[in-house]
Amino acid sequence: MKDKRELQLFAPLGCGIQTGSGTVLNAAKAGPEDIVCIIGLGGVGLSAVMGAKVAGCRSIIGIDRVASRLKLAQELGCTAVIDGSDLPSGKTLSEAVRDASEGLGPNITIDTTGVPTLIKSAIEWARNMGKVVQVGSAPFDFRLDIDVFPYMVRGIQYIGAVEGQAYPPEYVPKMIKWYREGRFPIDRLMKLMPADQFEQALKEMHDGETIKPILTWS
């Protein structure tokens, strides 16, 4: 039954899907002039890609180490993808990101990984007046040490976002509308699986085979 399948697909909207897309649209307030870089292409990161596509961003750069996620990110709207495990010879990740963003770096970077080295890199490659939005949870003992003056004079902002800075009663209906219009293909991220296959679901999510498994009981 179509309505039942829709309801099952909508189950994760209030968490990871809202978090990723809402961070782009609500926290970063991205628009058509923006170059957006998204670190980590799991459920949150790919939702951010879809959010950037809805916003009409002129460039969307995705970073991950899993080939299937990079491929899906391109299909969902990324204009460039970077495999962090296979960088061009002699290039650092920061250099590769700048190369993909007019040599100046993105003006919006969203980190969904919480990996300390990637957080530091995101601040390093940010364009003047750019924003780095932290979504992924870093280790509790991680301390971000930066030289304040160079970043202050370049106008760089480092901000946090929770649940996409969204108000679910308003934002969830928007996502459903975009999906039904064909602009927000959440079904590309999801796989319905019987509840007794939860161990397989965890494995597929860990391996990158499935982005967002949804356990069903009927």
Residue frames as a rotation matrix with the C-alpha (Angstrom) as fourth column:
MET 1
0.580 0.815 0.000 0.00
0.815 -0.580 0.000 0.00
0.000 0.000 -1.000 0.00
LYS 2
0.024 -0.643 0.766 1.56
0.562 -0.625 -0.542 3.31
0.827 0.443 0.346 -1.11
ASP 3
0.534 0.234 0.813 0.41
-0.381 -0.791 0.478 5.32
0.755 -0.565 -0.333 1.92
LYS 4
0.982 -0.187 0.014 1.90
0.085 0.508 0.857 2.77
-0.167 -0.841 0.515 4.30
ARG 5
0.312 -0.919 0.241 5.24
0.939 0.260 -0.225 2.80
0.144 0.296 0.944 2.47
GLU 6
0.145 -0.221 0.964 5.27
0.172 -0.954 -0.245 6.60
0.974 0.201 -0.100 2.57
LEU 7
0.842 0.221 0.492 4.71
-0.416 -0.315 0.853 6.58
0.344 -0.923 -0.173 6.31
GLN 8
0.795 -0.606 -0.033 7.58
0.540 0.681 0.496 4.13
-0.278 -0.412 0.868 6.72
LEU 9
0.084 -0.782 0.617 9.87
0.847 -0.270 -0.457 6.30
0.524 0.562 0.640 4.61
PHE 10
0.321 0.116 0.940 8.90
-0.107 -0.982 0.157 9.36
0.941 -0.151 -0.302 6.63
ALA 11
0.832 0.084 -0.548 9.92
0.480 0.387 0.788 7.72
0.278 -0.918 0.281 9.94
PRO 12
0.020 -0.908 -0.419 13.49
0.985 -0.054 0.163 9.18
-0.171 -0.416 0.893 10.00
LEU 13
0.219 0.052 0.974 12.50
0.602 -0.793 -0.092 12.67
0.768 0.607 -0.205 8.84
GLY 14
0.900 0.273 0.340 12.54
-0.059 -0.695 0.717 14.14
0.432 -0.665 -0.609 12.34
CYS 15
0.702 -0.711 -0.033 16.14
0.206 0.158 0.966 13.11
-0.682 -0.685 0.258 13.04
GLY 16
-0.211 -0.956 0.204 18.99
0.524 0.066 0.849 12.63
-0.825 0.286 0.487 10.54
ILE 17
-0.145 0.195 0.970 17.16
0.971 -0.158 0.177 13.87
0.188 0.968 -0.167 7.44
GLN 18
0.866 0.486 0.118 16.01
0.433 -0.847 0.308 17.01
0.250 -0.215 -0.944 9.22
THR 19
0.571 -0.708 -0.415 19.45
0.294 -0.296 0.909 17.50
-0.767 -0.641 0.039 10.76
GLY 20
-0.356 -0.805 0.475 21.35
0.743 0.065 0.666 17.40
-0.567 0.590 0.575 7.49
SER 21
-0.162 0.345 0.924 19.03
0.859 -0.412 0.305 19.39
0.486 0.843 -0.230 5.27
GLY 22
0.823 0.557 -0.115 18.03
0.529 -0.676 0.514 21.81
0.208 -0.483 -0.850 8.01
THR 23
0.242 -0.820 -0.518 21.65
0.585 -0.302 0.752 22.64
-0.774 -0.486 0.407 8.78
VAL 24
-0.633 -0.453 0.628 22.11
0.770 -0.284 0.571 23.81
-0.080 0.845 0.528 5.19
LEU 25
-0.161 0.695 0.700 18.84
0.632 -0.473 0.615 25.70
0.758 0.541 -0.363 4.96
ASN 26
0.798 0.601 -0.039 18.30
0.379 -0.451 0.808 26.99
0.468 -0.660 -0.588 8.50
ALA 27
0.624 -0.613 -0.485 21.68
0.516 -0.144 0.845 27.19
-0.587 -0.777 0.226 10.23
ALA 28
-0.464 -0.873 0.149 23.90
0.662 -0.230 0.713 28.09
-0.588 0.430 0.685 7.26
LYS 29
0.388 0.736 -0.554 21.07
0.054 -0.618 -0.784 29.80
-0.920 0.275 -0.280 5.35
ALA 30
-0.636 -0.701 0.323 22.57
0.290 0.171 0.942 28.64
-0.715 0.693 0.095 2.07
GLY 31
0.491 0.780 -0.388 21.39
-0.128 -0.377 -0.918 30.04
-0.862 0.500 -0.085 -1.23
PRO 32
0.942 0.030 0.334 22.16
0.306 0.330 -0.893 30.13
-0.137 0.944 0.302 -4.96
GLU 33
0.684 -0.722 0.110 25.45
-0.524 -0.590 -0.614 32.04
0.508 0.362 -0.782 -4.57
ASP 34
0.445 -0.484 0.753 26.96
-0.807 0.147 0.572 29.59
-0.387 -0.862 -0.326 -2.09
ILE 35
0.024 -0.524 -0.851 29.62
-0.496 0.733 -0.466 26.93
0.868 0.434 -0.242 -2.49
VAL 36
0.571 0.327 0.753 28.84
-0.820 0.266 0.506 24.24
-0.035 -0.907 0.420 0.08
CYS 37
-0.362 -0.693 -0.623 31.24
-0.533 0.702 -0.472 21.51
0.765 0.161 -0.624 1.23
ILE 38
0.635 0.639 0.435 29.84
-0.750 0.374 0.547 18.56
0.187 -0.673 0.716 3.18
ILE 39
-0.505 -0.859 -0.080 32.21
-0.762 0.487 -0.427 16.31
0.406 -0.155 -0.901 5.11
GLY 40
-0.877 0.187 0.442 30.85
-0.100 0.829 -0.551 12.79
-0.469 -0.527 -0.708 5.59
LEU 41
-0.546 0.658 -0.518 28.18
-0.779 -0.173 0.602 11.34
0.306 0.733 0.608 3.33
GLY 42
-0.915 0.390 -0.100 26.13
0.395 0.818 -0.418 9.17
-0.081 -0.422 -0.903 5.65
GLY 43
-0.070 0.992 0.103 22.46
0.990 0.056 0.127 9.84
0.121 0.111 -0.986 6.30
VAL 44
0.432 0.192 -0.881 23.06
0.494 -0.868 0.053 13.34
-0.755 -0.458 -0.470 7.68
GLY 45
-0.487 -0.745 -0.456 25.60
-0.006 -0.519 0.855 14.32
-0.873 0.419 0.248 5.04
LEU 46
-0.844 0.219 0.489 23.55
0.534 0.259 0.805 13.10
0.049 0.941 -0.336 2.08
SER 47
0.267 0.944 -0.193 20.52
0.958 -0.282 -0.059 14.88
-0.110 -0.169 -0.980 3.51
ALA 48
0.125 -0.327 -0.937 22.65
0.181 -0.921 0.346 18.01
-0.975 -0.213 -0.056 3.58
VAL 49
-0.892 -0.414 0.183 23.43
0.215 -0.032 0.976 17.42
-0.399 0.909 0.118 -0.10
MET 50
-0.325 0.856 0.402 19.70
0.908 0.164 0.385 17.27
0.263 0.490 -0.831 -0.83
GLY 51
0.442 0.459 -0.770 19.15
0.711 -0.704 -0.011 20.41
-0.547 -0.542 -0.637 1.24
ALA 52
-0.377 -0.674 -0.636 21.82
0.031 -0.695 0.719 22.24
-0.926 0.251 0.282 -0.74
LYS 53
-0.863 0.141 0.485 20.16
0.505 0.218 0.835 21.10
0.012 0.966 -0.260 -3.95
VAL 54
0.188 0.978 -0.087 16.79
0.982 -0.184 0.046 22.44
0.029 -0.094 -0.995 -2.73
ALA 55
0.353 -0.125 -0.927 18.54
0.377 -0.888 0.263 25.73
-0.856 -0.443 -0.266 -1.87
GLY 56
0.956 0.035 0.291 19.93
0.291 -0.225 -0.930 25.91
0.033 0.974 -0.225 -5.42
CYS 57
0.499 -0.834 -0.235 23.55
-0.168 -0.360 0.918 26.22
-0.850 -0.418 -0.320 -4.29
ARG 58
0.693 -0.192 -0.695 25.84
-0.721 -0.217 -0.658 26.78
-0.024 0.957 -0.288 -7.27
SER 59
-0.149 -0.730 -0.667 28.44
-0.504 0.636 -0.584 24.21
0.851 0.249 -0.463 -6.12
ILE 60
0.734 0.341 0.587 28.09
-0.678 0.411 0.609 21.25
-0.034 -0.845 0.533 -3.75
ILE 61
-0.148 -0.882 -0.448 31.23
-0.661 0.424 -0.618 19.34
0.735 0.205 -0.646 -2.74
GLY 62
0.862 0.459 0.217 31.00
-0.478 0.587 0.653 16.01
0.172 -0.667 0.725 -0.93
ILE 63
-0.233 -0.972 -0.025 33.79
-0.831 0.212 -0.515 14.27
0.506 -0.099 -0.857 0.98
ASP 64
0.728 0.359 0.584 33.84
-0.620 0.708 0.338 10.62
-0.293 -0.608 0.738 2.06
ARG 65
-0.427 -0.901 0.071 35.91
-0.814 0.418 0.403 7.44
-0.393 0.114 -0.912 1.80
VAL 66
-0.323 0.418 0.849 33.20
0.200 0.907 -0.370 5.04
-0.925 0.051 -0.377 0.59
ALA 67
-0.980 -0.196 0.006 32.85
0.044 -0.190 0.981 4.83
-0.192 0.962 0.195 -3.19
SER 68
-0.439 0.882 0.171 29.13
0.835 0.330 0.440 3.98
0.332 0.336 -0.882 -3.16
ARG 69
0.245 0.505 -0.828 28.37
0.771 -0.619 -0.150 7.04
-0.588 -0.601 -0.541 -1.02
LEU 70
-0.542 -0.517 -0.662 30.39
-0.008 -0.785 0.620 9.30
-0.840 0.341 0.422 -3.31
LYS 71
-0.932 0.234 0.276 28.50
0.326 0.214 0.921 7.97
0.157 0.948 -0.276 -6.32
LEU 72
-0.033 0.981 -0.191 25.12
0.991 0.058 0.124 8.49
0.132 -0.185 -0.974 -4.65
ALA 73
-0.025 -0.037 -0.999 26.13
0.494 -0.869 0.020 12.00
-0.869 -0.493 0.040 -3.59
GLN 74
-0.915 -0.323 -0.242 26.75
-0.058 -0.489 0.871 12.90
-0.399 0.811 0.428 -7.23
GLU 75
-0.666 0.724 0.178 23.38
0.586 0.362 0.725 11.49
0.460 0.587 -0.666 -8.22
LEU 76
0.164 0.757 -0.633 21.71
0.980 -0.199 0.016 13.56
-0.114 -0.623 -0.774 -5.48
GLY 77
0.929 0.321 0.184 23.31
0.354 -0.916 -0.187 16.84
0.109 0.239 -0.965 -6.50
CYS 78
0.386 -0.852 -0.352 27.02
0.218 -0.287 0.933 17.05
-0.896 -0.437 0.075 -5.70
THR 79
0.945 -0.135 -0.297 28.90
-0.326 -0.409 -0.852 18.93
-0.007 0.902 -0.431 -8.40
ALA 80
0.025 -0.956 -0.293 32.20
-0.576 0.226 -0.785 17.48
0.817 0.189 -0.545 -7.13
VAL 81
0.979 0.186 0.077 33.18
-0.170 0.559 0.811 14.66
0.108 -0.808 0.579 -4.80
ILE 82
0.055 -0.995 0.088 36.48
-0.819 -0.095 -0.565 13.96
0.571 -0.041 -0.820 -3.07
ASP 83
0.767 0.061 -0.639 37.61
0.189 0.930 0.316 10.55
0.613 -0.363 0.702 -1.87
GLY 84
0.714 -0.461 0.528 39.54
-0.695 -0.562 0.449 11.30
0.090 -0.687 -0.721 1.30
SER 85
0.537 -0.518 0.666 41.35
-0.078 0.755 0.651 7.97
-0.840 -0.401 0.365 1.04
ASP 86
0.084 -0.460 0.884 42.53
0.912 0.393 0.118 8.58
-0.402 0.796 0.453 -2.54
LEU 87
0.620 0.110 -0.777 43.64
0.035 -0.993 -0.113 12.19
-0.784 0.043 -0.619 -2.97
PRO 88
0.940 -0.334 0.065 45.40
0.030 -0.109 -0.994 13.43
0.339 0.936 -0.092 -6.11
SER 89
0.351 -0.889 -0.294 49.15
0.887 0.416 -0.202 12.88
0.302 -0.190 0.934 -5.95
GLY 90
-0.629 -0.772 0.091 50.89
0.670 -0.597 -0.441 15.43
0.395 -0.217 0.893 -3.75
LYS 91
-0.270 0.617 0.739 47.64
-0.230 -0.787 0.573 17.11
0.935 -0.015 0.354 -2.66
THR 92
-0.987 0.153 -0.042 46.39
0.066 0.159 -0.985 17.62
-0.144 -0.975 -0.167 0.85
LEU 93
-0.269 0.960 0.074 42.65
0.957 0.275 -0.091 17.43
-0.108 0.047 -0.993 1.52
SER 94
0.165 0.309 -0.936 42.54
0.339 -0.909 -0.241 21.21
-0.926 -0.278 -0.255 2.01
GLU 95
-0.669 -0.485 -0.563 44.20
-0.356 -0.456 0.816 21.73
-0.652 0.746 0.132 -1.36
ALA 96
-0.877 0.390 0.279 41.79
0.475 0.620 0.624 19.33
0.070 0.680 -0.729 -3.06
VAL 97
0.056 0.935 -0.351 38.81
0.901 -0.199 -0.386 21.17
-0.431 -0.295 -0.853 -1.55
ARG 98
-0.021 -0.113 -0.993 40.14
-0.082 -0.990 0.115 24.55
-0.996 0.084 0.012 -2.66
ASP 99
-0.935 -0.351 -0.058 40.73
-0.103 0.111 0.989 23.19
-0.341 0.930 -0.140 -6.15
ALA 100
-0.589 0.781 0.210 37.06
0.790 0.502 0.351 22.19
0.169 0.373 -0.913 -6.27
SER 101
0.452 0.765 -0.459 35.92
0.848 -0.528 -0.045 25.61
-0.277 -0.369 -0.887 -5.05
GLU 102
0.881 -0.014 0.473 37.49
0.290 -0.775 -0.562 28.18
0.375 0.632 -0.678 -7.38
GLY 103
-0.040 -0.999 -0.028 40.82
0.531 0.002 -0.847 28.02
0.846 -0.049 0.531 -5.55
LEU 104
-0.406 -0.052 0.912 39.38
-0.458 -0.852 -0.252 30.03
0.791 -0.521 0.322 -2.66
GLY 105
-0.987 0.096 -0.133 37.62
0.163 0.597 -0.785 27.41
0.004 -0.797 -0.605 -0.57
PRO 106
-0.218 0.975 0.032 33.90
0.723 0.140 0.676 26.94
0.655 0.170 -0.736 0.14
ASN 107
-0.608 0.058 0.792 32.00
-0.393 -0.888 -0.237 29.65
0.690 -0.455 0.563 1.94
ILE 108
0.374 0.634 0.677 29.94
-0.927 0.237 0.290 27.04
0.024 -0.736 0.677 3.82
THR 109
-0.531 -0.478 -0.700 31.38
-0.386 0.872 -0.303 23.80
0.755 0.109 -0.647 5.21
ILE 110
0.468 0.708 0.529 29.29
-0.857 0.219 0.466 21.32
0.214 -0.672 0.709 7.17
ASP 111
-0.649 -0.721 -0.243 31.09
-0.595 0.680 -0.428 18.65
0.474 -0.133 -0.870 9.17
THR 112
0.497 0.868 0.019 28.97
-0.737 0.410 0.537 15.60
0.458 -0.281 0.843 9.97
THR 113
0.289 -0.466 -0.836 31.86
0.093 0.883 -0.460 13.41
0.953 0.055 0.298 11.14
GLY 114
0.961 0.005 0.278 33.17
-0.267 -0.261 0.928 14.95
0.077 -0.965 -0.250 14.35
VAL 115
0.568 -0.822 -0.047 36.71
0.814 0.569 -0.118 13.86
0.124 0.029 0.992 13.36
PRO 116
0.557 -0.307 -0.771 39.14
0.344 -0.760 0.551 16.39
-0.756 -0.573 -0.318 14.91
THR 117
-0.543 -0.837 0.065 41.55
0.413 -0.199 0.889 16.52
-0.731 0.509 0.454 11.97
LEU 118
-0.393 0.474 0.788 38.67
0.875 -0.070 0.478 17.19
0.282 0.878 -0.387 9.57
ILE 119
0.690 0.619 -0.375 37.25
0.713 -0.668 0.211 19.93
-0.120 -0.414 -0.903 11.78
LYS 120
0.134 -0.737 -0.662 40.63
0.230 -0.627 0.744 21.68
-0.964 -0.252 0.085 11.80
SER 121
-0.728 -0.413 0.547 40.94
0.583 0.045 0.811 21.26
-0.359 0.910 0.208 8.04
ALA 122
0.128 0.878 0.460 37.48
0.972 -0.203 0.116 22.73
0.196 0.433 -0.880 7.48
ILE 123
0.753 0.081 -0.653 38.47
0.354 -0.886 0.299 25.90
-0.554 -0.456 -0.696 9.30
GLU 124
-0.266 -0.953 -0.148 41.75
0.230 -0.212 0.950 26.00
-0.936 0.219 0.275 7.35
TRP 125
-0.758 -0.102 0.644 40.14
0.637 0.099 0.765 25.78
-0.141 0.990 -0.010 3.92
ALA 126
0.242 0.939 -0.244 37.22
0.829 -0.331 -0.450 28.15
-0.504 -0.093 -0.859 4.63
ARG 127
-0.114 -0.149 0.982 36.85
0.776 -0.630 -0.006 31.09
0.620 0.762 0.187 2.25
ASN 128
-0.981 -0.194 0.014 37.02
0.155 -0.823 -0.546 34.61
0.118 -0.533 0.838 3.65
MET 129
-0.533 0.812 0.238 33.73
-0.846 -0.511 -0.154 35.41
-0.003 -0.283 0.959 5.42
GLY 130
-0.313 0.382 -0.870 32.90
-0.326 0.817 0.476 31.71
0.892 0.432 -0.131 5.34
LYS 131
0.265 0.479 0.837 31.05
-0.964 0.114 0.240 29.53
0.019 -0.870 0.492 7.84
VAL 132
-0.684 -0.337 -0.647 31.99
-0.263 0.941 -0.212 26.16
0.681 0.025 -0.732 9.31
VAL 133
0.174 0.853 0.492 28.97
-0.926 -0.028 0.376 24.44
0.334 -0.521 0.785 10.84
GLN 134
-0.841 -0.540 0.020 29.60
-0.494 0.754 -0.433 21.63
0.219 -0.374 -0.901 13.29
VAL 135
0.268 0.957 -0.115 27.01
-0.855 0.291 0.429 18.85
0.444 -0.017 0.896 13.28
GLY 136
0.390 -0.193 -0.900 28.97
0.142 0.979 -0.148 15.67
0.910 -0.070 0.409 14.03
SER 137
0.968 0.004 0.249 29.87
-0.245 -0.160 0.956 14.99
0.043 -0.987 -0.154 17.66
ALA 138
0.151 -0.983 -0.101 33.59
-0.461 0.021 -0.887 15.31
0.875 0.181 -0.450 18.33
PRO 139
-0.078 -0.254 -0.964 35.29
0.676 0.697 -0.239 13.37
0.733 -0.670 0.118 21.16
PHE 140
0.829 0.520 -0.208 34.46
0.486 -0.483 0.728 14.89
0.278 -0.705 -0.653 24.54
ASP 141
0.458 -0.723 -0.516 38.13
0.528 -0.246 0.813 15.63
-0.715 -0.645 0.269 25.27
PHE 142
-0.061 -0.476 0.878 38.82
0.982 -0.187 -0.034 17.34
0.180 0.860 0.478 21.93
ARG 143
0.307 0.063 -0.950 39.91
0.393 -0.917 0.066 20.96
-0.867 -0.393 -0.306 22.23
LEU 144
0.581 -0.045 0.813 39.96
0.795 -0.183 -0.578 23.13
0.175 0.982 -0.070 19.13
ASP 145
0.165 -0.630 -0.759 43.07
0.450 -0.637 0.626 25.32
-0.878 -0.445 0.178 19.23
ILE 146
0.432 -0.031 0.901 43.29
0.871 -0.245 -0.426 28.05
0.234 0.969 -0.078 16.60
ASP 147
-0.740 -0.612 -0.279 45.20
0.636 -0.772 0.006 31.27
-0.219 -0.173 0.960 16.14
VAL 148
0.100 0.947 -0.306 42.36
0.730 -0.279 -0.624 33.71
-0.676 -0.161 -0.719 16.65
PHE 149
-0.109 -0.124 -0.986 43.72
-0.189 -0.972 0.143 36.75
-0.976 0.202 0.082 14.82
PRO 150
-0.942 -0.281 -0.185 44.08
-0.215 0.080 0.973 35.24
-0.258 0.956 -0.136 11.30
TYR 151
-0.631 0.762 0.142 40.56
0.757 0.566 0.327 33.81
0.169 0.314 -0.934 11.42
MET 152
0.027 0.628 -0.778 39.08
0.654 -0.599 -0.462 36.93
-0.756 -0.497 -0.427 12.97
VAL 153
-0.362 -0.220 -0.906 40.42
-0.347 -0.870 0.350 39.23
-0.865 0.441 0.238 10.25
ARG 154
-0.989 0.052 -0.140 39.15
-0.110 0.380 0.918 36.80
0.101 0.923 -0.370 7.58
GLY 155
-0.401 0.905 0.144 35.67
-0.916 -0.398 -0.052 36.89
0.010 -0.152 0.988 9.12
ILE 156
-0.540 0.167 -0.825 35.33
-0.184 0.933 0.309 33.11
0.821 0.318 -0.473 9.50
GLN 157
0.036 0.646 0.763 32.50
-0.990 -0.080 0.115 31.79
0.136 -0.759 0.637 11.68
TYR 158
-0.784 -0.168 -0.598 32.59
-0.088 0.983 -0.160 28.44
0.615 -0.072 -0.785 13.50
ILE 159
-0.325 0.787 0.525 29.11
-0.943 -0.312 -0.116 27.55
0.072 -0.532 0.843 14.75
GLY 160
-0.958 0.084 0.275 27.19
0.014 0.969 -0.248 24.56
-0.288 -0.234 -0.929 16.01
ALA 161
-0.360 0.895 -0.262 23.80
-0.844 -0.193 0.501 23.29
0.398 0.401 0.825 14.87
VAL 162
-0.856 0.179 0.485 21.38
-0.185 0.771 -0.610 20.92
-0.483 -0.612 -0.626 16.58
GLU 163
-0.250 0.805 0.538 18.69
0.618 0.560 -0.551 18.98
-0.745 0.195 -0.638 14.68
GLY 164
-0.407 0.013 0.913 19.08
0.884 -0.244 0.398 21.34
0.228 0.970 0.088 11.74
GLN 165
-0.938 0.104 -0.331 17.92
0.059 -0.892 -0.447 24.32
-0.342 -0.439 0.831 13.80
ALA 166
-0.710 0.701 -0.067 14.46
-0.072 0.023 0.997 23.22
0.701 0.712 0.034 12.68
TYR 167
-0.541 0.699 0.468 11.00
-0.706 -0.074 -0.705 23.43
-0.458 -0.712 0.533 14.23
PRO 168
-0.940 -0.031 0.339 9.65
0.109 0.916 0.386 19.97
-0.322 0.400 -0.858 13.32
PRO 169
-0.055 0.991 0.123 5.91
0.525 0.134 -0.840 20.85
-0.849 0.018 -0.528 13.10
GLU 170
0.603 0.227 -0.765 6.84
-0.412 -0.732 -0.542 23.30
-0.683 0.642 -0.348 10.32
TYR 171
-0.199 -0.842 -0.501 9.91
-0.899 -0.046 0.435 21.68
-0.389 0.538 -0.748 8.81
VAL 172
-0.655 -0.030 0.755 8.75
0.049 0.996 0.081 18.06
-0.754 0.090 -0.650 8.48
PRO 173
0.458 0.856 0.239 5.77
0.368 0.062 -0.928 19.04
-0.809 0.513 -0.287 6.27
LYS 174
0.490 -0.365 -0.792 8.20
-0.745 -0.648 -0.162 20.99
-0.454 0.669 -0.589 4.08
MET 175
-0.606 -0.784 0.131 10.36
-0.624 0.571 0.533 17.89
-0.493 0.241 -0.836 3.58
ILE 176
-0.289 0.597 0.749 7.29
0.410 0.784 -0.466 15.81
-0.865 0.173 -0.471 2.73
LYS 177
0.718 0.559 -0.416 6.23
-0.066 -0.539 -0.839 18.43
-0.693 0.630 -0.350 0.19
TRP 178
0.075 -0.782 -0.619 9.68
-0.926 -0.284 0.247 18.48
-0.369 0.555 -0.745 -1.43
TYR 179
-0.706 -0.322 0.631 9.69
-0.189 0.944 0.270 14.68
-0.683 0.071 -0.727 -1.57
ARG 180
0.092 0.850 0.518 6.29
0.515 0.405 -0.756 14.54
-0.852 0.336 -0.401 -3.28
GLU 181
0.762 0.109 -0.638 7.47
-0.379 -0.723 -0.577 17.18
-0.524 0.682 -0.510 -5.74
GLY 182
0.856 -0.479 0.194 10.45
0.501 0.677 -0.539 14.99
0.127 0.559 0.820 -6.63
ARG 183
0.559 -0.639 0.529 12.95
-0.308 -0.752 -0.582 17.51
0.769 0.163 -0.618 -5.24
PHE 184
-0.065 -0.475 0.878 13.98
-0.995 -0.035 -0.092 15.63
0.075 -0.879 -0.470 -2.09
PRO 185
0.334 0.288 -0.897 14.48
-0.541 0.838 0.068 11.93
0.772 0.463 0.436 -2.94
ILE 186
0.000 -0.315 0.949 14.74
-0.991 0.127 0.042 10.51
-0.134 -0.940 -0.312 0.57
ASP 187
0.869 0.395 0.297 13.84
-0.362 0.918 -0.161 7.06
-0.336 0.032 0.941 -0.78
ARG 188
0.614 -0.714 -0.337 17.32
-0.234 0.243 -0.941 6.92
0.754 0.657 -0.017 -2.37
LEU 189
-0.305 -0.755 0.580 18.80
-0.795 -0.133 -0.591 6.80
0.524 -0.642 -0.560 1.14
MET 190
-0.147 0.425 0.893 16.45
-0.918 0.277 -0.283 4.26
-0.368 -0.862 0.350 2.68
LYS 191
-0.576 0.038 -0.816 15.86
-0.373 0.876 0.305 0.53
0.727 0.480 -0.491 2.69
LEU 192
0.285 0.751 0.595 12.89
-0.945 0.116 0.306 -1.11
0.161 -0.650 0.743 4.40
MET 193
-0.542 -0.529 -0.653 13.93
-0.345 0.849 -0.401 -4.25
0.766 0.008 -0.643 6.28
PRO 194
0.521 0.729 -0.443 12.01
0.106 0.459 0.882 -6.63
0.847 -0.507 0.162 8.56
ALA 195
0.624 -0.223 0.749 12.76
-0.730 -0.507 0.458 -6.02
0.277 -0.833 -0.479 12.23
ASP 196
0.860 -0.289 0.422 14.27
-0.023 0.802 0.596 -9.46
-0.510 -0.522 0.683 12.67
GLN 197
0.551 -0.706 0.445 17.00
0.768 0.220 -0.601 -8.47
0.326 0.673 0.664 10.19
PHE 198
0.996 -0.090 0.020 18.32
-0.091 -0.917 0.388 -5.75
-0.017 -0.388 -0.921 12.48
GLU 199
0.351 -0.929 0.120 21.81
0.152 0.183 0.971 -7.27
-0.924 -0.322 0.205 12.62
GLN 200
-0.063 -0.309 0.949 22.01
0.975 0.182 0.124 -7.27
-0.211 0.933 0.290 8.82
ALA 201
0.780 0.414 0.469 20.73
0.506 -0.859 -0.082 -3.69
0.369 0.301 -0.879 8.83
LEU 202
0.821 -0.535 -0.199 23.52
-0.145 -0.533 0.833 -2.64
-0.552 -0.655 -0.516 11.20
LYS 203
-0.001 -0.855 0.519 26.10
0.546 0.434 0.717 -4.39
-0.838 0.284 0.466 9.03
GLU 204
0.152 0.118 0.981 24.87
0.978 -0.159 -0.132 -2.75
0.141 0.980 -0.139 5.82
MET 205
0.969 0.198 0.149 24.83
0.169 -0.968 0.187 0.66
0.182 -0.156 -0.971 7.47
HIS 206
0.573 -0.817 -0.073 28.35
-0.062 -0.132 0.989 0.15
-0.817 -0.562 -0.126 8.82
ASP 207
-0.160 -0.655 0.739 29.68
0.702 0.451 0.552 -1.06
-0.694 0.607 0.388 5.45
GLY 208
-0.599 -0.014 -0.801 28.03
-0.336 -0.903 0.266 1.79
-0.727 0.428 0.536 3.55
GLU 209
-0.903 0.300 0.308 25.83
0.429 0.580 0.693 -0.57
0.029 0.758 -0.652 1.52
THR 210
0.150 0.976 0.156 22.69
0.811 -0.212 0.545 1.02
0.565 0.045 -0.824 2.98
ILE 211
-0.602 -0.364 0.711 22.52
0.025 -0.898 -0.438 4.61
0.798 -0.246 0.549 4.20
LYS 212
-0.624 0.486 0.611 19.35
-0.781 -0.386 -0.491 4.53
-0.003 -0.784 0.621 6.28
PRO 213
-0.757 0.407 -0.511 17.82
0.238 0.900 0.364 1.11
0.608 0.154 -0.779 7.03
ILE 214
-0.396 0.731 0.555 14.27
-0.890 -0.455 -0.036 1.30
0.226 -0.508 0.831 8.39
LEU 215
-0.999 0.032 -0.032 13.08
0.040 0.948 -0.316 -1.65
0.020 -0.317 -0.948 10.46
THR 216
-0.326 0.944 -0.045 9.48
-0.820 -0.259 0.511 -2.64
0.470 0.204 0.859 9.86
TRP 217
-0.767 0.119 0.631 7.19
-0.416 0.657 -0.629 -4.91
-0.489 -0.744 -0.454 11.87
SER 218
0.111 0.833 0.541 4.62
0.218 0.511 -0.831 -5.66
-0.970 0.210 -0.124 9.18
